[in-house]
Amino acid sequence: TQAYTLSIFPDRQATFQDGMQAAYLQAFAQMRPPIADICMDSIYAYNLQIFRSECRLYGTGKIRAAGLPWSLDLPDGTNREGVSFQMGFVGQQIAVGYHLLRFGLQHKDAKARKQGEAIVDFWTSPSIMDTYFPTVWWDPANDEQAGRRRDYPCFLRCMVDGMEGLLDACRTAEAYGQPQPQWEAALEKTARHLVAKQETDGSFRRAYRTDGSVETGGDRNTRGDSKLNTPVAIRFLAKMYHRTGDIDYRNAALKAAEFSYTELYQKRGKYVGGTPDNPNTVDKEAAIFALYGFNAAYGLSRDKKYLRAAEHAACCAMSWVYCYDFAVPNRSEADRRRNPFAQGGTSGFSIISTGHSGADNFIAYLYYEMYKLYVTTGKDTYRDMALFLQNNTKSCTDFDGRLGYKYRAFMPEATNIADLAFRSVGLWLPWSGIANIEPIAQMEETFGESDIRRIK
């Protein structure tokens, strides 16, 4: 049997944006999805186990390329897609390096620390940094050059992901009395060059070439000249202002925020182009980066319009998330060995983009920013959302050993569950691990606890 409950709340709002936000907040409050009971400290440890075990080193010359394979197969961890390194986005190699460094310094684990340092050393080496914008995709090899650059655009999203990871690595090394001049130089060079490319209307382009020009070619997904990805840059620029005190970064962040507020929040009421491997379309990751950006802009300016936009972006991002649980049957024996949803656990998984029903776990990134929104606004629903995202996004992992994956932190990448038949690429990618642990580290460093439930 199936049972349905219908709730009707008559309401009137001044704008579509306000109406959508009010409707979603009311719907989430009515749903009250059950919260999975999962330990965040264990989740962090399980992901570091993959990073420490799978980190690989390439090259015979002065520069060595280090990082994780492009993907690992579920359930046994084989590597049929080979080894390829991407700075941010899907690869998240610099973020992996940061977390290995952080773990190694915190736990006095010399091997993990050296692995993290090797990864960040490579991404700040001349092989990557000798051009105007850094190379964002590298194919490693055991030769004198440690491999070669992949001919791939410098997507704003990929660069910013990498540079935020690099900023964290610089900050952490410095905190432990081990400043890294090469890392700092690479970070500041990229940030300065990004500011120099800001358009007069405050926007940035979706993709550039390594010489700094706008990418006008590529496939149907590239759309390098689009300005609608501008929110991606805001939080990074705000972080650079906080780190350096350079007013140019603050000004650039607020100009980008004003463009994003007008062109995306006010004119469109939706967010576009967060995923470089999809067309420049409405997607979940764009909404998440809009929340990052508007939160950062409010922190810089205390202008309430950015707080309103941040709340809207938060509800947009949440609107992609499954907030109910259902079992997803297997179609084959191979599915049985990979499917984490055969007995349920879909609550917290989320659709990726318009145009298809593929889903993943990227929304896991959001629980720290959502909790910050609760602290800023005092609205309990945002705390409830943060707790839901904190815990339920881990249900697709082998957190309790029930799935028999090689690593407890394994989980599927792009997966379709909407038609109640499991279909998946059957792979774990490095971004999946970073999505699950990045907010854990952020919560610890800001609030002193990895788990919302322990914050007094």
C-alpha positions as CSV (number, residue, x, y, z in Angstrom):
1,T,0.0,0.0,0.0
2,Q,0.9,3.6,-0.4
3,A,-0.4,6.5,1.7
4,Y,-0.3,10.2,1.0
5,T,-0.9,13.3,3.1
6,L,-1.7,16.6,1.5
7,S,-1.0,19.8,3.3
8,I,-2.3,23.2,1.9
9,F,-0.9,26.5,3.2
10,P,-2.5,29.5,1.5
11,D,0.2,32.2,1.2
12,R,1.1,35.3,-0.7
13,Q,4.6,36.5,-1.4
14,A,5.9,39.6,-3.2
15,T,8.1,37.7,-5.7
16,F,8.5,34.2,-7.2
17,Q,11.8,33.9,-5.3
18,D,10.1,34.6,-2.0
19,G,7.3,32.2,-2.8
20,M,9.6,29.4,-3.7
21,Q,11.7,29.9,-0.5
22,A,8.6,30.0,1.7
23,A,7.1,27.0,0.1
24,Y,10.2,24.9,0.4
25,L,10.8,25.8,4.0
26,Q,7.3,24.9,4.8
27,A,7.5,21.6,2.9
28,F,10.8,20.6,4.6
29,A,9.3,21.4,8.0
30,Q,6.3,19.2,7.2
31,M,8.5,16.3,5.9
32,R,10.7,16.1,8.9
33,P,12.9,13.4,7.3
34,P,14.3,10.9,9.9
35,I,18.0,11.5,10.7
36,A,20.4,8.7,10.1
37,D,22.7,7.9,13.1
38,I,26.2,8.1,11.7
39,C,29.5,9.1,13.4
40,M,31.3,12.0,11.6
41,D,34.6,11.2,13.2
42,S,34.4,7.7,11.6
43,I,33.5,9.1,8.3
44,Y,36.5,11.3,8.3
45,A,38.8,8.4,9.2
46,Y,37.3,6.2,6.6
47,N,38.0,8.7,3.8
48,L,41.5,9.4,5.0
49,Q,42.1,5.6,4.8
50,I,41.4,5.8,1.0
51,F,43.6,8.8,0.5
52,R,46.5,7.3,2.4
53,S,46.2,3.9,0.7
54,E,45.7,5.0,-2.8
55,C,48.0,8.0,-3.2
56,R,50.5,7.4,-6.1
57,L,53.7,9.1,-7.2
58,Y,54.9,9.5,-10.8
59,G,58.0,10.9,-12.5
60,T,61.7,10.3,-12.8
61,G,62.9,13.9,-12.9
62,K,63.0,16.8,-10.5
63,I,59.2,17.3,-10.6
64,R,57.1,14.4,-9.3
65,A,53.3,14.1,-9.8
66,A,51.4,12.8,-6.9
67,G,47.7,12.1,-6.3
68,L,44.8,9.7,-6.4
69,P,43.6,7.7,-9.4
70,W,40.8,9.2,-11.4
71,S,38.4,6.6,-10.1
72,L,38.1,3.3,-8.2
73,D,35.6,0.7,-9.1
74,L,32.9,-0.5,-6.7
75,P,33.0,-2.7,-4.8
76,D,36.6,-4.0,-5.0
77,G,38.6,-0.8,-5.7
78,T,40.1,-1.8,-9.0
79,N,41.1,1.0,-11.3
80,R,39.8,0.3,-14.8
81,E,39.7,4.0,-15.9
82,G,43.4,4.7,-15.2
83,V,45.2,7.5,-13.3
84,S,44.5,11.1,-14.2
85,F,44.7,14.2,-12.0
86,Q,42.3,17.1,-11.9
87,M,43.0,20.1,-9.7
88,G,39.4,20.6,-8.6
89,F,35.9,19.7,-9.6
90,V,35.8,15.9,-10.1
91,G,39.4,15.2,-9.2
92,Q,39.8,17.5,-6.2
93,Q,43.5,16.6,-6.0
94,I,44.7,19.7,-4.1
95,A,41.9,19.3,-1.6
96,V,43.1,15.7,-1.1
97,G,46.6,17.0,-0.5
98,Y,45.3,19.5,2.0
99,H,43.4,16.8,4.0
100,L,46.4,14.4,4.0
101,L,48.6,17.3,5.2
102,R,46.1,18.3,7.9
103,F,45.7,14.7,9.1
104,G,49.4,14.1,9.1
105,L,50.2,17.2,11.1
106,Q,47.3,16.6,13.6
107,H,48.1,12.9,14.2
108,K,51.9,13.2,13.7
109,D,51.6,10.8,10.8
110,A,54.7,11.5,8.7
111,K,53.7,9.4,5.8
112,A,50.3,11.2,5.4
113,R,52.0,14.6,5.8
114,K,54.6,13.8,3.1
115,Q,51.9,12.5,0.8
116,G,49.9,15.8,1.2
117,E,53.0,17.9,0.7
118,A,53.9,15.9,-2.5
119,I,50.5,16.6,-4.0
120,V,50.5,20.3,-3.2
121,D,54.2,20.6,-4.3
122,F,53.2,19.2,-7.7
123,W,50.2,21.5,-8.2
124,T,52.3,24.6,-7.4
125,S,55.3,23.5,-9.5
126,P,56.4,25.2,-12.7
127,S,54.8,22.4,-14.8
128,I,51.4,23.7,-13.6
129,M,52.1,27.4,-12.7
130,D,54.3,28.7,-15.5
131,T,51.3,29.9,-17.6
132,Y,48.9,32.8,-16.8
133,F,46.3,30.4,-15.4
134,P,47.3,27.1,-14.0
135,T,46.9,23.8,-15.8
136,V,43.9,22.1,-14.2
137,W,44.1,18.6,-15.6
138,W,47.3,16.4,-15.8
139,D,48.0,12.9,-17.1
140,P,50.9,11.5,-15.0
141,A,53.6,9.2,-16.3
142,N,56.9,7.8,-15.1
143,D,59.1,10.0,-17.3
144,E,61.3,13.1,-16.9
145,Q,58.3,15.5,-17.0
146,A,56.1,13.3,-14.7
147,G,53.5,13.3,-17.5
148,R,51.8,16.0,-19.5
149,R,49.1,18.6,-19.5
150,R,45.6,17.5,-20.7
151,D,44.2,19.9,-23.3
152,Y,41.3,21.0,-21.2
153,P,39.8,24.5,-20.5
154,C,40.6,26.2,-17.2
155,F,37.0,26.2,-16.0
156,L,36.4,28.8,-13.3
157,R,34.9,26.1,-11.1
158,C,38.0,23.8,-11.5
159,M,40.4,26.6,-10.7
160,V,38.5,27.9,-7.7
161,D,38.1,24.4,-6.2
162,G,41.9,23.9,-6.5
163,M,42.8,27.3,-5.2
164,E,40.5,27.0,-2.1
165,G,42.2,23.7,-1.4
166,L,45.6,25.4,-1.8
167,L,44.6,28.2,0.5
168,D,43.7,25.7,3.2
169,A,47.0,23.9,2.7
170,C,48.9,27.2,3.1
171,R,46.9,28.1,6.1
172,T,47.4,24.7,7.8
173,A,51.2,24.5,7.1
174,E,51.6,28.0,8.5
175,A,49.6,27.2,11.6
176,Y,52.1,24.3,12.3
177,G,55.1,26.6,11.8
178,Q,55.9,25.2,8.3
179,P,55.2,28.1,5.8
180,Q,55.5,27.1,2.2
181,P,56.7,30.0,-0.1
182,Q,56.1,28.0,-3.3
183,W,52.5,27.3,-2.3
184,E,51.9,30.9,-1.3
185,A,53.3,32.3,-4.5
186,A,51.1,30.0,-6.6
187,L,48.0,30.9,-4.7
188,E,48.6,34.7,-4.9
189,K,49.6,34.6,-8.6
190,T,46.3,32.8,-9.5
191,A,44.2,35.0,-7.3
192,R,45.7,38.2,-8.7
193,H,45.4,37.0,-12.3
194,L,41.7,36.1,-11.7
195,V,41.0,39.6,-10.3
196,A,42.6,41.1,-13.4
197,K,40.2,39.1,-15.6
198,Q,37.1,40.4,-13.9
199,E,34.7,42.2,-16.3
200,T,33.6,45.8,-15.7
201,D,30.1,44.5,-14.7
202,G,31.7,42.3,-12.0
203,S,31.4,39.0,-13.8
204,F,33.8,36.3,-14.6
205,R,33.7,33.9,-17.6
206,R,32.9,30.2,-17.3
207,A,36.2,29.0,-18.8
208,Y,39.6,30.4,-19.8
209,R,42.7,29.1,-21.5
210,T,46.0,28.9,-19.7
211,D,47.1,32.1,-21.4
212,G,44.3,34.0,-19.7
213,S,42.1,34.4,-22.8
214,V,38.4,33.3,-22.7
215,E,37.8,29.7,-24.0
216,T,35.6,30.1,-27.0
217,G,35.9,26.6,-28.4
218,G,35.4,23.2,-26.8
219,D,32.4,20.9,-26.9
220,R,28.7,21.6,-26.3
221,N,29.3,21.7,-22.5
222,T,32.1,24.3,-22.5
223,R,30.3,27.6,-23.1
224,G,33.4,29.4,-21.9
225,D,32.1,32.9,-22.6
226,S,29.1,32.6,-20.3
227,K,29.1,34.9,-17.3
228,L,26.5,33.0,-15.3
229,N,29.1,31.0,-13.3
230,T,30.3,34.2,-11.6
231,P,29.1,33.1,-8.1
232,V,31.8,30.4,-8.1
233,A,34.5,33.0,-7.6
234,I,33.0,35.0,-4.7
235,R,33.9,32.9,-1.6
236,F,37.5,32.3,-2.8
237,L,38.0,36.1,-3.3
238,A,36.5,36.8,0.1
239,K,38.9,34.2,1.7
240,M,41.8,35.9,-0.1
241,Y,40.8,39.2,1.4
242,H,40.6,37.7,4.9
243,R,44.0,36.1,4.5
244,T,45.9,39.0,3.0
245,G,43.9,42.1,3.9
246,D,44.2,43.2,0.2
247,I,41.2,45.4,-0.5
248,D,41.3,44.5,-4.2
249,Y,40.0,41.0,-3.3
250,R,37.2,42.4,-1.2
251,N,36.2,44.8,-4.0
252,A,36.3,42.0,-6.6
253,A,34.2,39.7,-4.4
254,L,31.5,42.3,-3.8
255,K,31.4,43.3,-7.5
256,A,30.9,39.6,-8.4
257,A,28.3,39.3,-5.7
258,E,26.4,42.3,-7.1
259,F,26.4,40.8,-10.6
260,S,25.2,37.5,-9.2
261,Y,22.5,39.1,-7.1
262,T,21.1,41.0,-10.1
263,E,21.5,38.5,-12.9
264,L,20.8,35.3,-11.1
265,Y,18.9,35.9,-7.9
266,Q,16.7,38.8,-9.1
267,K,16.3,38.2,-12.9
268,R,16.3,34.4,-13.1
269,G,15.6,33.1,-9.6
270,K,17.8,30.1,-10.3
271,Y,21.5,29.3,-10.7
272,V,23.4,28.0,-13.7
273,G,26.5,26.1,-14.7
274,G,28.1,24.6,-11.6
275,T,29.1,21.4,-13.4
276,P,31.6,21.7,-16.2
277,D,30.8,18.2,-17.6
278,N,27.1,19.2,-18.1
279,P,25.8,21.9,-20.5
280,N,25.8,25.4,-19.0
281,T,22.4,24.7,-17.4
282,V,20.5,24.9,-14.1
283,D,22.1,22.6,-11.6
284,K,22.5,21.8,-8.0
285,E,26.1,22.8,-7.7
286,A,25.5,26.2,-9.1
287,A,22.9,26.8,-6.3
288,I,25.5,25.6,-3.7
289,F,28.1,27.9,-5.0
290,A,25.6,30.8,-5.0
291,L,25.0,30.1,-1.3
292,Y,28.8,30.1,-0.7
293,G,29.0,33.4,-2.5
294,F,26.1,35.2,-1.0
295,N,27.1,34.0,2.5
296,A,30.6,35.4,1.9
297,A,29.2,38.7,0.5
298,Y,27.0,39.2,3.5
299,G,30.0,38.5,5.8
300,L,32.0,41.2,3.9
301,S,29.2,43.9,3.6
302,R,26.5,43.1,6.2
303,D,24.1,44.0,3.4
304,K,20.8,42.1,4.1
305,K,20.1,41.6,0.5
306,Y,22.9,39.1,0.3
307,L,21.5,37.2,3.3
308,R,18.1,37.0,1.5
309,A,19.8,35.7,-1.6
310,A,21.7,33.2,0.5
311,E,18.5,31.8,1.9
312,H,17.0,31.5,-1.5
313,A,20.1,29.7,-2.8
314,A,20.0,27.4,0.2
315,C,16.4,26.4,-0.6
316,C,17.2,26.0,-4.3
317,A,20.1,23.6,-3.5
318,M,17.9,21.7,-1.1
319,S,15.1,21.3,-3.7
320,W,17.3,18.8,-5.6
321,V,17.6,16.5,-2.6
322,Y,15.6,13.3,-1.9
323,C,14.0,13.8,1.5
324,Y,12.3,10.5,1.7
325,D,13.6,6.9,1.8
326,F,12.9,4.1,-0.6
327,A,14.5,0.9,-1.8
328,V,16.1,0.7,-5.2
329,P,16.0,-2.8,-6.6
330,N,19.0,-4.4,-8.4
331,R,18.8,-5.3,-12.1
332,S,21.7,-7.7,-12.1
333,E,24.3,-9.4,-9.9
334,A,26.8,-6.6,-10.7
335,D,24.2,-4.2,-9.3
336,R,23.8,-6.3,-6.1
337,R,27.5,-5.9,-5.4
338,R,27.5,-2.1,-5.9
339,N,24.1,-0.8,-4.9
340,P,23.9,0.9,-1.5
341,F,20.2,1.5,-1.8
342,A,18.8,-2.0,-2.1
343,Q,17.3,-1.7,1.4
344,G,16.8,2.1,1.3
345,G,19.0,5.0,2.2
346,T,18.1,7.3,-0.6
347,S,17.2,10.2,1.8
348,G,20.0,12.7,1.3
349,F,21.0,11.7,-2.2
350,S,20.3,14.4,-4.8
351,I,19.7,15.1,-8.5
352,I,22.7,16.6,-10.3
353,S,21.3,18.8,-13.1
354,T,18.4,19.5,-15.3
355,G,18.2,17.3,-18.4
356,H,18.6,13.9,-16.7
357,S,17.8,12.1,-13.5
358,G,21.4,11.3,-12.5
359,A,22.0,11.8,-8.8
360,D,25.0,11.9,-6.5
361,N,26.2,13.0,-3.1
362,F,27.5,16.5,-3.8
363,I,25.0,18.1,-1.4
364,A,27.1,16.7,1.4
365,Y,29.4,19.7,1.0
366,L,26.6,22.0,2.1
367,Y,26.0,21.2,5.8
368,Y,28.7,23.6,7.1
369,E,27.4,26.6,5.1
370,M,23.8,25.6,6.0
371,Y,24.7,25.6,9.7
372,K,26.3,29.0,9.3
373,L,23.0,30.2,7.8
374,Y,21.2,29.0,10.9
375,V,23.7,30.8,13.1
376,T,23.2,34.0,11.1
377,T,19.4,33.9,10.8
378,G,18.4,32.0,13.9
379,K,15.9,30.0,11.8
380,D,15.7,26.5,13.2
381,T,14.8,25.0,9.8
382,Y,18.3,25.7,8.6
383,R,19.8,23.8,11.5
384,D,17.4,20.9,10.8
385,M,18.6,21.0,7.1
386,A,22.2,21.1,8.2
387,L,21.8,18.1,10.5
388,F,19.9,16.2,7.8
389,L,22.7,16.9,5.3
390,Q,25.4,16.1,7.8
391,N,24.1,12.6,8.5
392,N,21.9,11.4,5.7
393,T,24.4,12.1,3.0
394,K,26.6,9.4,4.4
395,S,23.9,6.7,4.1
396,C,25.1,5.9,0.6
397,T,28.6,4.9,2.0
398,D,29.5,1.6,3.6
399,F,29.7,3.3,7.0
400,D,28.5,0.2,8.8
401,G,30.1,-2.5,6.7
402,R,26.9,-3.9,5.3
403,L,27.9,-3.5,1.7
404,G,31.3,-5.2,1.8
405,Y,33.1,-2.5,-0.2
406,K,36.9,-2.5,-0.1
407,Y,36.7,0.8,1.8
408,R,34.0,2.0,4.2
409,A,34.0,5.4,2.5
410,F,33.2,4.1,-0.9
411,M,30.0,5.4,-2.5
412,P,28.7,5.6,-6.0
413,E,29.2,8.5,-8.3
414,A,26.5,9.4,-10.9
415,T,23.6,7.1,-10.3
416,N,20.0,7.0,-11.4
417,I,17.5,5.9,-8.7
418,A,14.4,7.8,-10.0
419,D,12.9,4.9,-11.9
420,L,13.4,2.5,-9.0
421,A,16.0,0.4,-10.8
422,F,19.6,0.9,-9.9
423,R,21.8,2.3,-12.7
424,S,25.2,3.7,-12.0
425,V,28.7,4.3,-13.4
426,G,29.7,2.1,-10.4
427,L,32.7,4.3,-9.5
428,W,34.1,6.2,-6.5
429,L,35.8,9.4,-7.4
430,P,38.0,11.6,-5.2
431,W,35.5,14.4,-5.1
432,S,33.1,12.0,-3.3
433,G,35.5,11.7,-0.4
434,I,36.1,15.5,-0.2
435,A,32.4,16.2,-0.3
436,N,31.9,14.1,2.8
437,I,34.9,15.4,4.8
438,E,35.4,19.0,3.9
439,P,32.5,20.3,6.0
440,I,33.6,18.0,8.9
441,A,36.9,19.8,9.0
442,Q,35.2,23.2,8.5
443,M,32.9,22.5,11.4
444,E,35.8,21.5,13.7
445,E,37.8,24.6,12.9
446,T,34.9,27.1,13.2
447,F,32.7,25.5,15.9
448,G,35.1,23.1,17.7
449,E,33.0,20.1,16.9
450,S,32.6,17.9,13.8
451,D,29.0,17.0,14.7
452,I,26.2,19.6,15.0
453,R,24.6,17.5,17.7
454,R,27.6,18.2,20.0
455,I,27.5,22.0,19.6
456,K,26.1,23.7,22.7
